[in-house]
Amino acid sequence: MKLGEMTGPEVQALDKSKVVPVYPIASFEQHGPHLPFLTDTMETDEIVNRLDARIPDEVVCLPTQWLGYSFHHMRFDGSITATSDTHINVIAETVGCLITAGFSKLLIVNGHGGNEADMAVALQKIKEVHEDSQVFAASHWRLAGPQLDAIKEAGPLGSGHAGEMETSMMLVIRPDLVKAERPGLDGIHPESSYGELVSHFQRMDERTRVGVHGDPTFGTAEKGERMLEAVVDGLVDVVHDIQSGRL
């Protein structure tokens, strides 16, 4: 079910204790010289559309929010961002409308790594206002980590931003928008053994050559299809765990 295509009476007739609203959020930002600005939004759209096709009577899906937090991409012309405050408020207020409409359990599906910090704060803000709410959130690629790792061939540094995984998915979703010439391995990684333990916010131009973190040359449509299905498998399980109270 697509919320934007429904009428008021149709929404009123839903069993809001069982149907899970799915609110997808993404971004509008550069994805290297070979992928379009709306890559994250197109991928998240495709994943949520597939989720809706799998369990159409169990979810009601919002349109994907394309405006995300992309400050770190802004030195690449064409990228668009919200400030953190604006982004957090948009997430919290959108979810608040669904809670006010009577939905008891909701799921935010995130398609952009840069949104994760804001998403976490938005969950806190929602709980402060709607103390009895049950709002869940997940970045879609994290739900199928082992399955995705088994598909990838470029190694631990091959994915990230506009690398093997995103290039593979876009070769399924909009192959016409994937440029034939792709950059090779890009992305600077910390040499320190504490690199994964110490936070350090950097712009993309500070840690990449051309705005890619990974290796897009490994991208294929065959892998992209398997990756998309693995993510949707994980989302189906999450929805069922929300409905059953296991989450």
Secondary structure, DSSP 4 states (H G I P E B T S, - for coil): -BGGGS-HHHHHTS-TTT-EEEEEE--B--BTTTB-TTHHHHHHHHHHHHHHHHSTTTEEEPPPB-----GGGTTSTT-B---HHHHHHHHHHHHHHHHHTT-SEEEEEE--GGGHHHHHHHHHHHHHHSTT-EEEEEEGGGGGHHHHHHH--S-TTS-SBSSHHHHHHHHHH-GGGS-SS---SB-----STTTTTS-----HHHH-SSS-BB-GGG--HHHHHHHHHHHHHHHHHHHHHHHHT--
